[in-house]
């Protein structure tokens, strides 16, 4: 129903009105509306059904996850209980086996009671077989023989039994699960004929190796029904079938059905087939179970279909209700449309009138908007200068109407403007425009441009209109431009560096005072009058300048050019020059612009510095070569001293009568080894500094190097009583470097950490990858630490920081220098941070190119070191 309309038709009687409504039901219009109603209802039903179907589909996919979770819950319930039973069964077997081994084959009646008490506690096994090689007998115990132990001799048994004994003696594990077929043949003449055919029998083998190589064997016979016994009411689950497969060939080992229980039969929901792994006898066995679905699983499966059926029924009911509303509304809509036609006729003429008024107001608004949109002030004044109109550009223009225009002009210029305006209104002057100072805002005068014009009307009356344009910013810009121009002129004249402009033919166009002074001229006028071509008269190498201008023409700008020039007194100096090309409108070279600095003194200084540096390098190389040669010369006699002192100390050639001589030999040997280490350090550092040290790189795990170094330092670590923690993950990529160099690095760093860490202190060695896959290695100790001055001294060759904690000889002071040199050879970075009485942290960073980004094989395990506390 569209609305309520005024009925202008003649009044009808009640019977006529009823007849009119009835007839309208069969009119073509109403039939069309009814058909449209049917289509709308059908469209609503289909659209709603699509929504319900989509919701049911979404619920189905969501329920799929819940069904999967429910299946996992069921599986986990069985796994936990079954695994606990298996663990308990294996613990029982181990206990009985150990007990029987301790008895050494001598069993009494109380032993059988003890063994059966252990088995009855778990109620998981009802039979055992035990073999001892000392007496070559089998012992058998089960509930069928009233828990007594029966003995059988192997020699009196069948070949199948002896073959079985050989087979299990070759079995590599101390605990295993055997196939029932393997023991059916071996024990068919005994108790097996009563039990081997029972479904679900699992024989568990437990072995014990003797010193002579023989084995004790224990077979613990369990029933799968006892292992997988569950409280169905408590778990709300029911199992139909269990299948166990062997771990290697997937062959079915046991297949047991729970047919004797009250199975829940249903035609709508199939049983769940679940598969999982159980650890049995040290191996993962595949277990398949057939389980009736739980109530949550049934609900999850039925929910999408229930939503679809209930939603469709509810949607059908709503569609039928909407259809009935369409029939009622179509009748009312037809009556309303008829009345609306009559009502529209009355409103049309009133709308036309309003439209004309709106058009007039729109034109007036557009005209006013255009005037107000202009940034200039538009005004109309009387001939005496009073305002009668102002646009919105002038703030608070309503208050200004009626005031005189000339009152806003600056007093110094007001009189002249009045005289010109009088000539304008008298007709002696046409429209004019002048600049003046005008008070616009905040009672402040600003520069404006004021214009007047005379507009003649049809009634021979004239109106004076004009504009006021604010030109304050333009005036300020002109003043600023003039000021900037003056500043740049002063800067050009007073600059300390020489500035010049030269034409392509070499003629100077302009230059400042500094340019003339650098070249030895009195001023710019003296320079320009004396020099006609700077290429030939100023530059010593005219060809170099010509080539420079050709390159400058191509590139447009060049910096840092050093040239030799000739001064007015014909002496030569060196200048540093920056140049750029200035082009005209046709992109042709107009002139070159440049700046120069006198660098003669700097060049002489650079030459002296290079000469001094070369001499220092030659001196340093000679010193290094001398040290290397001396190290080689000293090592030969020193090796003899160490060797002979060791022979004397160890009394190889005979016993030494005087003990003091033996002590002297020991001191000579230790001093010789210390001196040899010093010479080796000097030789290593010398080889690195003269570039003769070559890396023999390969791929290796960092943890292996650290553990190797800790083993070499184990004696010193135990004496120092420090705790060392190594945090190097196994999955850390291997490093591509020289392994011997890394051992030398860690020997120096860890040795210093142990030396300067107090007893019961802590040293941490850790490694990781940063965000860019660079390898980070840190060695952190809580030792005595160093000050900034001591750090600087320790990093110098032969430098040693004073420390009370040093417990042995202080060394050469070359350790950290060698470490830094070796890290630099590997393109790494070395950082040392220390604080007095707090500790020291050494950080090494090696580039990501040295990290072999691949996982470490599981079979490559680091050697355990008892000195390391792993994290």
WOFENTA-V842080 format. One record per residue. RES is the residue in one letter. OMEGA is omega in whole degrees, 0 to 359 (none if undefined). Layout:
{{RES,OMEGA} {RES,OMEGA}}
//
This chain:
{{X,189} {X,181} {X,180} {X,183} {X,179} {X,180} {X,182} {X,180} {X,179} {X,183} {X,177} {X,175} {X,182} {X,181} {X,178} {X,180} {X,179} {X,179} {X,181} {X,181} {X,180} {X,180} {X,182} {X,179} {X,184} {X,177} {X,181} {X,181} {X,184} {X,178} {X,178} {X,179} {X,179} {X,178} {X,177} {X,178} {X,177} {X,181} {X,180} {X,180} {X,178} {X,179} {X,178} {X,181} {X,181} {X,179} {X,179} {X,178} {X,178} {X,179} {X,181} {X,179} {X,178} {X,179} {X,179} {X,177} {X,178} {X,178} {X,180} {X,181} {X,179} {X,181} {X,178} {X,177} {X,180} {X,177} {X,178} {X,178} {X,179} {X,177} {X,178} {X,180} {X,179} {X,181} {X,181} {X,179} {X,180} {X,183} {X,185} {X,182} {X,182} {X,181} {X,177} {X,179} {X,180} {X,178} {X,179} {X,179} {X,180} {X,177} {X,178} {X,179} {X,179} {X,181} {X,182} {X,181} {X,178} {X,181} {X,181} {X,178} {X,181} {X,181} {X,176} {X,175} {X,180} {X,186} {X,178} {X,184} {X,179} {X,177} {X,178} {X,177} {X,179} {X,181} {X,183} {X,175} {X,179} {X,181} {X,183} {X,180} {X,180} {X,181} {X,181} {X,179} {X,182} {X,183} {X,175} {X,171} {X,183} {X,181} {X,177} {X,182} {X,182} {X,181} {X,178} {X,180} {X,170} {X,175} {X,188} {X,179} {X,176} {X,182} {X,180} {X,180} {X,174} {X,171} {X,176} {X,184} {X,177} {X,183} {X,180} {X,179} {X,183} {X,184} {X,181} {X,186} {X,186} {X,176} {X,180} {X,179} {X,179} {X,176} {X,178} {X,179} {X,177} {X,182} {X,183} {X,175} {X,178} {X,182} {X,190} {X,187} {X,179} {X,182} {X,184} {X,175} {X,183} {X,175} {X,182} {X,179} {X,182} {X,181} {X,177} {X,182} {X,185} {X,187} {X,185} {X,182} {X,181} {X,183} {X,186} {X,181} {X,177} {X,189} {X,188} {X,182} {X,178} {X,184} {X,174} {X,178} {X,181} {X,176} {X,179} {X,183} {X,175} {X,184} {X,176} {X,185} {X,177} {X,179} {X,180} {X,177} {X,178} {X,183} {X,160} {X,180} {X,176} {X,175} {X,179} {X,185} {X,181} {X,178} {X,182} {X,179} {X,178} {X,180} {X,183} {X,177} {X,183} {X,174} {X,187} {X,180} {X,181} {X,181} {X,183} {X,182} {X,175} {X,182} {X,177} {X,188} {X,176} {X,177} {X,178} {X,181} {X,178} {X,188} {X,186} {X,185} {X,177} {X,179} {X,181} {X,180} {X,178} {X,178} {X,189} {X,180} {X,178} {X,185} {X,184} {X,181} {X,180} {X,182} {X,179} {X,182} {X,177} {X,181} {X,184} {X,187} {X,179} {X,176} {X,180} {X,177} {X,184} {X,180} {X,178} {X,182} {X,177} {X,176} {X,181} {X,180} {X,175} {X,180} {X,180} {X,181} {X,180} {X,181} {X,177} {X,182} {X,174} {X,189} {X,173} {X,180} {X,178} {X,180} {X,175} {X,180} {X,178} {X,180} {X,180} {X,181} {X,185} {X,189} {X,181} {X,179} {X,179} {X,178} {X,181} {X,182} {X,182} {X,180} {X,180} {X,178} {X,179} {X,179} {X,179} {X,179} {X,179} {X,181} {X,179} {X,178} {X,178} {X,179} {X,178} {X,177} {X,178} {X,180} {X,180} {X,182} {X,180} {X,177} {X,180} {X,181} {X,179} {X,178} {X,182} {X,179} {X,179} {X,180} {X,182} {X,179} {X,178} {X,182} {X,181} {X,180} {X,180} {X,185} {X,186} {X,183} {X,178} {X,178} {X,179} {X,179} {X,180} {X,180} {X,179} {X,180} {X,181} {X,179} {X,179} {X,180} {X,179} {X,178} {X,180} {X,180} {X,179} {X,179} {X,181} {X,181} {X,179} {X,181} {X,183} {X,180} {X,180} {X,182} {X,178} {X,175} {X,178} {X,185} {X,171} {X,182} {X,172} {X,184} {X,175} {X,175} {X,181} {X,179} {X,173} {X,177} {X,175} {X,174} {X,187} {X,181} {X,178} {X,181} {X,179} {X,183} {X,179} {X,181} {X,184} {X,179} {X,181} {X,177} {X,185} {X,181} {X,188} {X,176} {X,181} {X,179} {X,182} {X,184} {X,182} {X,183} {X,185} {X,185} {X,182} {X,179} {X,178} {X,180} {X,180} {X,181} {X,177} {X,177} {X,182} {X,181} {X,179} {X,178} {X,180} {X,181} {X,178} {X,179} {X,183} {X,182} {X,181} {X,175} {X,179} {X,175} {X,191} {X,180} {X,183} {X,186} {X,174} {X,177} {X,177} {X,180} {X,177} {X,181} {X,177} {X,173} {X,185} {X,183} {X,180} {X,174} {X,182} {X,180} {X,181} {X,180} {X,183} {X,180} {X,179} {X,175} {X,181} {X,177} {X,180} {X,178} {X,181} {X,179} {X,174} {X,181} {X,179} {X,180} {X,182} {X,181} {X,180} {X,178} {X,179} {X,178} {X,179} {X,178} {X,179} {X,179} {X,178} {X,180} {X,180} {X,180} {X,179} {X,179} {X,181} {X,176} {X,178} {X,179} {X,180} {X,183} {X,189} {X,180} {X,180} {X,177} {X,181} {X,180} {X,181} {X,174} {X,185} {X,179} {X,179} {X,179} {X,177} {X,181} {X,177} {X,177} {X,182} {X,176} {X,178} {X,184} {X,181} {X,179} {X,180} {X,182} {X,180} {X,181} {X,174} {X,178} {X,184} {X,179} {X,183} {X,180} {X,178} {X,180} {X,186} {X,178} {X,183} {X,186} {X,177} {X,181} {X,185} {X,181} {X,184} {X,188} {X,186} {X,185} {X,180} {X,179} {X,183} {X,180} {X,178} {X,179} {X,179} {X,177} {X,179} {X,180} {X,177} {X,177} {X,179} {X,178} {X,181} {X,187} {X,177} {X,182} {X,177} {X,184} {X,174} {X,181} {X,177} {X,183} {X,176} {X,184} {X,183} {X,178} {X,182} {X,181} {X,177} {X,172} {X,183} {X,175} {X,177} {X,180} {X,171} {X,193} {X,170} {X,186} {X,172} {X,184} {X,176} {X,183} {X,175} {X,183} {X,179} {X,180} {X,173} {X,182} {X,178} {X,176} {X,176} {X,180} {X,183} {X,176} {X,182} {X,174} {X,177} {X,184} {X,182} {X,181} {X,180} {X,179} {X,179} {X,178} {X,179} {X,180} {X,179} {X,180} {X,179} {X,179} {X,180} {X,180} {X,180} {X,179} {X,180} {X,179} {X,178} {X,179} {X,181} {X,180} {X,178} {X,179} {X,181} {X,179} {X,177} {X,180} {X,180} {X,180} {X,179} {X,179} {X,178} {X,182} {X,183} {X,186} {X,183} {X,178} {X,181} {X,176} {X,177} {X,179} {X,181} {X,182} {X,181} {X,179} {X,177} {X,178} {X,180} {X,183} {X,181} {X,177} {X,181} {X,185} {X,180} {X,185} {X,179} {X,184} {X,182} {X,180} {X,182} {X,177} {X,178} {X,177} {X,178} {X,179} {X,178} {X,178} {X,179} {X,181} {X,180} {X,179} {X,179} {X,179} {X,178} {X,179} {X,178} {X,177} {X,179} {X,181} {X,178} {X,178} {X,179} {X,181} {X,178} {X,181} {X,180} {X,180} {X,179} {X,184} {X,181} {X,173} {X,181} {X,180} {X,180} {X,182} {X,173} {X,192} {X,173} {X,183} {X,182} {X,177} {X,182} {X,183} {X,180} {X,180} {X,181} {X,181} {X,177} {X,180} {X,180} {X,176} {X,179} {X,181} {X,186} {X,181} {X,180} {X,180} {X,179} {X,178} {X,183} {X,179} {X,176} {X,178} {X,181} {X,179} {X,179} {X,179} {X,178} {X,184} {X,177} {X,182} {X,177} {X,181} {X,174} {X,182} {X,179} {X,185} {X,176} {X,185} {X,180} {X,178} {X,179} {X,175} {X,179} {X,178} {X,183} {X,177} {X,180} {X,185} {X,182} {X,177} {X,177} {X,180} {X,179} {X,183} {X,187} {X,176} {X,182} {X,178} {X,184} {X,175} {X,185} {X,176} {X,180} {X,176} {X,184} {X,181} {X,180} {X,175} {X,175} {X,184} {X,180} {X,179} {X,170} {X,181} {X,180} {X,176} {X,181} {X,173} {X,188} {X,176} {X,176} {X,182} {X,187} {X,179} {X,182} {X,171} {X,180} {X,180} {X,179} {X,177} {X,180} {X,180} {X,182} {X,182} {X,178} {X,175} {X,182} {X,179} {X,181} {X,176} {X,180} {X,179} {X,180} {X,186} {X,180} {X,187} {X,176} {X,180} {X,187} {X,177} {X,185} {X,186} {X,181} {X,186} {X,182} {X,176} {X,178} {X,179} {X,180} {X,182} {X,180} {X,177} {X,178} {X,177} {X,178} {X,180} {X,180} {X,179} {X,182} {X,179} {X,180} {X,178} {X,182} {X,177} {X,184} {X,178} {X,178} {X,180} {X,184} {X,175} {X,176} {X,183} {X,177} {X,181} {X,178} {X,187} {X,184} {X,179} {X,180} {X,178} {X,178} {X,189} {X,174} {X,183} {X,180} {X,179} {X,183} {X,182} {X,178} {X,182} {X,179} {X,177} {X,181} {X,178} {X,183} {X,180} {X,187} {X,171} {X,184} {X,176} {X,none}}
//
